[in-house]
Amino acid sequence: MKTMMKLRINQLIAPVCAIMLFTACSTPKNIAYFPETSNGSTFNMADSRGITLKSNDKLSIIVNTKSAELNNALNMPVSSQIIGYSEVQSTNQSRATSGYTIDANGNIDFPLIGTVKAAGFTRAELANSLKKTLEEKNVAKDAVVTVEFLNVGFSVLGEVTEPGFYPFENDKTTLLQALGKAGDMTIFGNRNNVKVVRMKDGQQEVFVVDMLDTKAMMQSPAYILQQNDVVYVEPNNYRKRQATANASEITKASFWLSAMSVLTTIAVLIFK
């Protein structure tokens, strides 16, 4: 009888240990990106012009022509404090200019041509518009206009390696690139529920993106980021449980090993 009881206990313990070992060694399916893709897979991205300029955006606008005198007139002066001197030197430099801030009406005031509409354009569209206006007003026929962002970027918060504010380096920064800038999500990030908060018409709009659904992710309006977007990676359930001290203790491996040991001891005492 005792032999049969011990055999039953051993038969129960073995499957439990096997399940625990399998669970510990298996790779979670909610961690890896692009789970449903294969070699050569293609997906269409959401239509986007990229970043369109808005009020309060600050821009660097550089105009280069064949005339050095005209360059000085078209490019705003920069003031720089010279180390070791008390005076402030003002110089006209084509590649070191102060910025233009788009006003509440969506305009900037540009040298020699006056008020220019900027909001609603991309950087390239604004550069072309300025070049065309310079030609139409007979200011410059051979101008090369370059527009760069000065204060335009996005923020990444939550379960990422390096949360913070990051400036845009191109006009079509994707959500994946943004997460890459922040060092990627930690192992505790909820990849099924990444939020992108966007200011639109004075209201905050929230997009929820499933990073494990490649097609849906790339077709989301939030896949191409806009200025001042906030990307938030919420913690997964495991991280949430860790916030509670008792739950945190339960999730420790030592707890389960101790529990198994106690249960085994009790079983042996009962059927001894």
Stockholm file with secondary structure:
# STOCKHOLM 1.0

chainA/1-272         MKTMMKLRINQLIAPVCAIMLFTACSTPKNIAYFPETSNGSTFNMADSRGITLKSNDKLSIIVNTKSAELNNALNMPVSSQIIGYSEVQSTNQSRATSGYTIDANGNIDFPLIGTVKAAGFTRAELANSLKKTLEEKNVAKDAVVTVEFLNVGFSVLGEVTEPGFYPFENDKTTLLQALGKAGDMTIFGNRNNVKVVRMKDGQQEVFVVDMLDTKAMMQSPAYILQQNDVVYVEPNNYRKRQATANASEITKASFWLSAMSVLTTIAVLIFK
#=GR chainA/1-272 SS CHHHHHHHHHHHHHHHHHHHHHHHHSCCTTTSSCTTCCTTCCCCCCCCCCCCCCTTCEEEEEEECSCHHHHHHHSCCEEEECTTCSSEEEECCTTSCCCEECCTTSEEEETTTEEEECTTCCHHHHHHHHHHHHHHTTSCSSCEEEEEESSCEEEEEESBSSCEEEECSSSCCBHHHHHHHTTCBCTTEEEEEEEEEEEETTEEEEEEECTTCHHHHHTSTTSBCCTTCEEEEEECHHHHHHTSHHHHHHTSHHHHHHHHHHHHHHHHHHHC
#=GC SS_cons         CHHHHHHHHHHHHHHHHHHHHHHHHSCCTTTSSCTTCCTTCCCCCCCCCCCCCCTTCEEEEEEECSCHHHHHHHSCCEEEECTTCSSEEEECCTTSCCCEECCTTSEEEETTTEEEECTTCCHHHHHHHHHHHHHHTTSCSSCEEEEEESSCEEEEEESBSSCEEEECSSSCCBHHHHHHHTTCBCTTEEEEEEEEEEEETTEEEEEEECTTCHHHHHTSTTSBCCTTCEEEEEECHHHHHHTSHHHHHHTSHHHHHHHHHHHHHHHHHHHC
//
